[in-house]
Amino acid sequence: MKFHYYLLINPAAGGGKGQRVGKQIISLMEEKQLQFTVIQTKYPSHEAEIASELTASVLFSWNAKEDSVSFPLLIVIGGDGTLHQVINYLTSQIPIAYIPAGSGNDFARSLGFLQSPAKILEDILQTSKPRKLSVLSCYEKNSDIHSLCVNNIGVGLDAAIVHATNHSAAKQQLNIYKLNALSYVKTALGVLFRQKGFPISIECNHQTYYFEHAFLCTATNHPYFGGGVKIAPMANVYESGVELVVVERLPMLKIFYLIILLGLQRHVNSKYFHRFKANRIHLKTFSKQFLQKDGEDSSKASYDFILSSQQQLFWF
């Protein structure tokens, strides 16, 4: 089958890594004499507009019988935030290829896609049909907004860290020197002391749970968040359903002990750690908290979510 590749490149991803990886992929594709079109983002959320325009004009659902035309395959080059923007403006039957070039790359990590860009491109070129993966589906009842996420949705500590990191003057400079993890750790330590417990309710599997002092509350479809932190070891991107992790507020000394357990992958045994898995989870907060979706942060608000999963085609 013939292909025409559409390279959607976010040059700003990963503090400029998107631009470097994009140039490398363009050079490789020119060497291979492949048919491709390059489209680069020029401002925040531009990838959403590009994906919407491509869907309306050239992209179409996967059909293996279309041998007489060049199938238009979208290759996204950027970070998790770039991929988040794209999947929210495509139908689930339009396949996406992905070459990670961000700061965290948790989605790629969950798939074992942290090889060199050249190796990932070769895998894409050798693939003959897409695979179905689960992505998070989130319906916000208060705002009547539906969105999809490839990584996780968090309120509380992780969202506060994401918000502070994204708005940190140091983040861009650290990204330039490939020290983005330091930006996250530095900010996390500051937020750790400020974040207070907050009340939430959870409805899943015909049961209702209430936490008076939730500290971290994250829904995910794979193990990682925060650039490689394995918060939900049992989560699997190939399985349907939602994993929800809740950590209760605890004394500061015990928080540092829990962090040590997290590093040793023994945090799941803590009495302050709670795990839920269901096809549908109703999560409600009763105070204003920060929200993050795939590392894209939102201002403080009270949230009322219906969380589930749906399948999306990926080309690998």
Summary of the structure (lengths in Angstrom):
residues: 316
radius of gyration: 19.8
end to end distance: 15.6
largest distance: 65.1
contacts: 1031
relative contact order: 0.16
helix: 32%
strand: 35%
